[in-house]
């Protein structure tokens, strides 16, 4: 079953095949950029602190109130999608979708000679709009997109697709949402756990593909961090309740490091414990750790535990001491396939500043795999 955005209801239609894909409707790159800029303007009206309706934004009469209602209802679709978190994701995309950002991102690619293909997307649903970058990349590069959303995030992206089609009806020939298995596609980008990745690798072995697995982000401290640094680190840890691959789940700290300043710096995020789903995870994971006789540091809303793993449970962060920074850098490079982001004060090459993990640029690719180059090559 696919979704007819023009009728705003499901309908059954013939399957898309590779032959039908090559009946390409021409849209220039500049035209597509302008469409996404208009989407950015639409999204910029929505933030947690202020809803600012701009009458110059296209199709507000059709979409503004419905999108605001969708944001407020998102938590009923996914308990982790609080309005605060959805507003943050929406605002992040509003900031990214500017003419300047799109020009900078796409300037190094040659997208004029691409033969359009049908690209399947299997999306995650751990954080709001987590698959939007793949969706954007396929469309902006000139391909058509066949989307299977996560059961945890079935509403936000289809709504934005409806908005794009309202701006440019030709996009109705480029965008299809499906339930069940993907069929008749030319290439695929699939995101899932390490277990599902093995299935993806087998099932899509005969297709060009990007298969994404579990990754986690780490922060490297040197003991010279300021209160502002830790405030930013708190954002990296607690944004989206720690559910994203760009959330910091592991700290590397110097030998004999004291965590007092760290706990003082993240105290501003204490209200997270008032959210029931987070609190339940905090109570459960703390109990499991204590029953296993693990030594913990605890501030009432976050536990930290010495552990060599990168993946910590919700409401917990692991830490590990290091003796030699150069040895740690070598280890991080060796184990880079397990790591999404490295956060530091700049003393780790290519690291991200504190507080910036959830504000990636358009050219910051998941798993450091250049999606546009992949789409150029298929």
Secondary structure, 3 states (H helix, E strand, C coil): CEEECCCCEEECCCCCCHHHHCCCCCCCHHHHHHHHHHHHHHHCCECCCCECCCCCCCCHHHHHHHHHHHHHHHHHHCCCCCHHHHHHHHHHHHHHCCHHHHHHHHCCCCCCCCCCCEEEEECCCCCCCCCHHHHHHHHHCCCEEEEECCCCCCCHHHHHHHHHHHHCHHHHHCEEECCCCCCCCCEEEEECCHHHHHHHHHHCCCCEEEEECCCEEEEECCCCCCHHHHHHHHHHHHHHHHCCCCCEEEEEEECCCCCHHHHHHCHHHHHHHHCHHHHHHHHHHHHHHHHCCCCEEECCCCEEEECCCCCCCCCEEEEEEECCHHHHHHHHHHCHHHEEEEECCCCCCCCECCCCCCCCCCCCCHHHCCHHHHHHHC
